[in-house]
Amino acid sequence: MKLSQLLAAIGHTCEDEVDISTLTCDSRTVTPGALFAAIPGTHTDGVQYIDQAVAQGAAAVVSPVSRPCPVPLFVVEDPRTALAHLAAAFYDYPAKGLTLMGITGTKGKTTTAHMVRDILLCAGHPTGMIGTMGAYVGKAKWADCPNTTPEPLLLHRLLRDMADQGCTHVVMEVSSQAMKHHRLAGLTFAGGVFLNLSPDHIGPGEHADYAEYAACKAAFFSQCAMASGNGEDMAWPQMAAQLPPNAPTATFGFSPGCDVQAAGVAPEETPDALCTRFTLAGEEEPYSIPLPGRHHVQDALAAVALCRQLGLPEGAIRRGLEGAKVPGRAQVFPNDRGVRAVVDYAHNAASFRAILSCLHCYPHGNIIVVFGAGGNRPPMRRLDMAQVAAELADYAIVTTDNPRWEPVEGICRQITQALGRQIPWEVIYDRKAAIFRALDLAQPGDMVALLGKGHETYIETCGVREPFSEWEVLEEYFHTHL
């Protein structure tokens, strides 16, 4: 693409008809003919790497400051926003031919995105999905994503791929970090969903405080043509206030006054799932989801509210919800031992409470929980998780999660100090051995909750991701312990 065409996307002009072969904000990936965007990072500033980028063949540079440069350099106020617009132009504005839907909230984004995706597919709309588990075309995995909401260069490439594959709709999980760093700049969403808000992602490298976290969530709705929101969450008015004038809204929840209100929630079981049936106020025919608990019903209510706003057929909504299984979200491993082994991604106090509370709604003996905590994250998160485990579980096995650059021994020590003598516990640093121990302890009727890893297929230690799948560990255990 000609440099002049790219620059038009950010309001600059250029008479030099240089061919731009690629875009990058990482000087290590610069190749001849690249446009290098010098963006600020968490630990370093891209401006420091302009000389390196030019030495490696960059044909042009976008920078927040002016400085001598042997190739054309264009000054922009916000290089992150500029990069988003440049990426859209480089991939020929793929979003223009797609109906985008975004889902944000502290918890439940992945599950709700799967539900909306499955409903759209049932309605006959070829649909892509981008989020925590990666990028999908239909139900087929298309690419991995290092972030819940990818950086603009990857995001617009994925949108281009999806458009080229015939997708008409794309469902996206929208993170607060994405809004903070303007990854979605220039995009318009046909519909947005607000699920909930609670303190999270606050600390070094994330958000300065809760107010900034909430403001970043709210900023998303300025890009939405309509929105569905949790009518029981105190933050919903702050979100709705950012919508364009006269944008339609719908609320969902369990309380009277919500536009989509749940009633008659009841647990159900199948051999391979903990399910829930519910009806909507004023309606008779029940809905069914292959997931447990009120928090998953709330996700389903969000999906119903959005899809009704989009005018999708009721039959497609029901069929989509009935088949909405989400890897690593309250996922039950079938076995003949009479033990419910449940894999869930819960990794903060709110999600711990949600999954462990709903397990109490089904017949059970003891609840044995296996969990650790991520390193280089606020210590209060792991202490709060321990308190919830002490309240709602009968036995805890504390183990590794993703220690990152922290010693796992120190993480586990903080957890066990918070557990104290409230429930029996033990520490097994090897997560596979910890899972085996929990299953050895479990008797028929007991539940074993493996929390924190969910769909992840690795354990990250000191920058290295070693392969690890809890599902594979369960397969090995039940295959060798018949």
Disulfide bonds with the S-S distance in Angstrom:
none
